[in-house]
Amino acid sequence: MDENTRRTLAQSIETARRLSSTVEIGETVRKMDEARKLARTSEVGEAMSRLRSVTATNEFMEKIAAARRTLNFVEPQAMKAMQAAPRFFLPPSPVSAHLRQLAENTAKIAQACKSVLVPLQPIFNRLSEQSAKAKLVEASGWLPHSSTPFHLIDEDQSTEEVDATIASFYEENWSSIETDFLEAVSDHEIDAEAKICFAEAIKAHKLGLYRTVPRTLFPEVERVAAVEFYDGKRKVKTKDGKMVGITSLPTIRRDIGNLPAGEVTTYDYGYHLFKKMESHLYEKVGEDPDTIAGFEADPVPNRHASLHGIIVYNTAKSSLNALIMTEFLFHMMSRVKTYLIEEADEDNE
């Protein structure tokens, strides 16, 4: 890496560090959702204003952040350059339009980077392919994850073919996937009981006891929340003074949304899982038949539907999705806990 490249990298890191303390992924998601809704109406000008308010950050660094999530595809030279950067190399907000436009702009991004960080160009080529495959994975009902066999998926495959490919891969390689899950959970800042419970859910999945997995893990996530964040209480007071139950993790989900977005985007497919957490995992299903049918069509278990017996989640796919979402939640709760401790230490200084 020459001196100019090194200087540019250092400047980018410093820019990302400053931004990371001010921009929050939750706020970005909300603004983008507002912009999409406005775009469907006559308020086009207002929609564009909302979009610009989201994307008017360091765009180059945002693209790099997305690329950072694909390190398993990165060539050695680029890998070395990116690993040399500290955590604050990551920007605080997701890519414009939540990475959806990234694949379309890959060629332009690669060209823009060529004069600055030539080794990064292959990353964007890989990212474009990976983004398209992730959409196929989600369309087939599986959550995209570090364990997903993207190398076996072609963009021209049907969702049925992708579904069959992923199902076979998990079945044939479960031993190593199980080990990866358990190692990931062992590193999280959660108590021993949570780790034991997750290990039991892993065993249940291996034995084909698929109903057991979401019915075990949703209450365990709630228990961890109570122990780590709510002093053992099952009801908490919101900012407006209302007492609410903790079953939907109201304040924890808010705190996750307030983290610097680098904390979410550096978890493999963290943004996809964050959106699923916000839009599906803790929604109230209710009693409307059409609403229930909509949730039933989604193989990702919903907490309310699962624990109240509204929907039976009894497939390997729904069980695996529950494991993925739980490990993601444990990871993000650990990060929130770390930030809260750091903030307390700063207040005491």
Phi, psi and omega in degrees: 000123182283175186295320180296317179297318181296320180294317179298318179298316180297318179295320180295320178299316180295321177297315179297323180297316180294317182291326188297337181271357185239331184255135186242141182295323180299317179294322178297316178301315182297317180296320180294321178297319178297318181296319180297319180295317180294328182294338179278352180251195180277354183278056183294318181300317179294322178298316180296324178298318178297318180297316181296326180294335179276320190265359183277043174247191181289094188297320181300317180293329178296319180295320179298321181298317179297320180295329181300334181284354184248031185302335180288351177251356190279140177296152186308318183295315179292322178303314182296319181295319184282325179290340179289340181278145178285178182303326184284002170299333182281140182279168183271358181223151180290168182296153180316133182058033174057045174074354184293328182271357185298317181299321181292331185258010186304315182299316180295319180297314181300319180295319180295325181282340190303321183279351183249303182229080183305319181299342182278347185304317179299336181299315184291328175296317178294319183297321179301314180294317183295322180298316180296321180291324179298322177296321178296319180298313180296321180296333180275356176100355179264149174277133176294139189203166179298336180274352182296132182279069181299332181292345180259000185253132175251145183295338182269005178284152174282164178297328178295319179292319178297316178304311181295321180297313181293317180300315180295320181298313181296321180294319184280338185240023187299327183302311181288325179294319177302315180299317180297318178300310184295323177294320179298314182293327181296337181273350185280152180277066176230165185283169184297325180300318180296321180291322177294317180298317179296320179297323177292323177295322176299316179296319179299319178297316181299325181276358180082016178271066191292327178300327186294328191296301180294328181289341176271317190281323180301312177296329181290322175300318178296319179297315179299319179299315181297316183290315188275333189234338188240018178053036178081358182280152178256357173225142181226160179264130178279176181297332180270009174090000181278144175268123181229153176287159183265003186302327181264010179053050188302309182282329180292316177298322176296316180295324176297317178295337180270354177292152170306135189298339177301331179293331179272314187287342177278347170280130184308120181059028181300324181294319178300317182288325176299315179296321179293321176299315184287322189261346189222314195301319185243020176288145174281128185278321180076201185241358180293125183303319181293320178295316179299318180298322179296317178291324181295332181284347181263119181288356175276119184300140174258134186300311182297314182293323182288308188282343178257011175068022180282320179230137177263118177260103189229027181244161177299325181294311180294325178295314179296319178298324178294320177297316181297312182295323180293316179298321177298314180296318177299319179297311183291325176296324176296320180292319177299316179302317180298316180295321179296321178295317179297319179295320179296320179296320180294322180293332182273352181283000000 
